[in-house]
Amino acid sequence: MMEKMIFGRYIPGISVLHRMDPRSKLLFVFGFICVVFLANNTYTYGLLLLTVALIILLSRMNVKFLLNGLKPVLFLVIFTFFLQLFFNKEGELLVSYGFIHIYEEGLRQAIFISMRFLLLVLVTSLLTLTTTPITLTDGIESILHPLKKINFPVHELALMMSISLRFIPTLMDETDKIMKAQMARGVDFTSGPIKERIRSIIPLLIPLFVSSFKRAEELATAMESRGYRGGEGRTKYRQLKWEFRDTAGTLSLVVLTVLLVLWRS
C-alpha cells in the first residue's frame, strides 16, 4: 500500500519542478484548482491534459508510478463516472435497456468530471512529490504572511498542514500493517455480506486510532523537548528564493486561464 500511495510523499530529484520555489508551486496548484472548472468542452479538457502531461514531464516522475498511485482513488472516480452517466437525463438518448437509460449529456459529463477529478489528484500529488514538508511549510507560511496583521496563527496553520500531509503515507502504511495482522488472525475484508465487511473494519479502526494518538503524543513530546514554542521569533536556515522559472510557472497559469476562457463553449 505504501508503494501505491503518492499523495503526501516526497520523492527526491533534481528536476525543474523540484528546484522551483514552493510558493510558485502552491500558487499554481491553487490557481489550477480554480481554473479547471472553466473547462467544458473537448478543446479545453485537451488543453488541461496537455498542461498536466507537461508538468509530469518537467517533474521527471515515472508515469507508471503515478498511475499506480491513482489506484486508491479509482473507486471514487468510477463512482463519479456512473453517477453522472445514469442520473444525468439531458441530451439525446443513446442507450435504453430495461431501467438503464444513458443520455448524450450524461456520457459527456461523466467523462469530463471524472477527468477533472483525476487531473486535480495528479496536480496536487505532484506538489507533494516534488516538495519537501519543510519547504512546503515555509511556502504556505510565506503566502499567508499578510494574515499575521490580524493576529492569525499563520505559522501554526502551515505547520499543521505540513504535518498532516506528511502523516498520510505513514497512516496508510500503519493501516496496511494492521490489516495484515488482522488477516493473519482470520479476519476477511474482501468477502461476505456488506454488513459483515463493515463489521470487520471495526477491529481495524480501533488500533489505527490508538496508534495515531500515540504518534501525535510522541511528536508533541519531541517538539517540546527541542524547544519548540511556536513561530514567534523563529528564523529559517533555508531562505526561499524566487527565480525566473517561478515567474514562468506563474505566467503559464495566466496563459492557461486566458485560453480556457477563450475556448469555452
Secondary structure, DSSP 8 states (H G I E B T S, - for coil): -TTT--TT------SHHHHS-HHHHHHHHHHHHHHGGG--SHHHHHHHHHHHHHHHHHHT--HHHHHHHTGGGHHHHHHHHHHHHHH---S-EEEEETTEEEEHHHHHHHHHHHHHHHHHHHHHHHHHHSS-HHHHHHHHHHHTGGGGGGT--HHHHHHHHHHHHHHHHHHHHHHHHHHHHHHHTT--SSSS-HHHHHHHHHHHHHHHHHHHHHHHHHHHHHHHHTT---STT---SS-----HHHHHHHHHHHHHHHHHHHH--
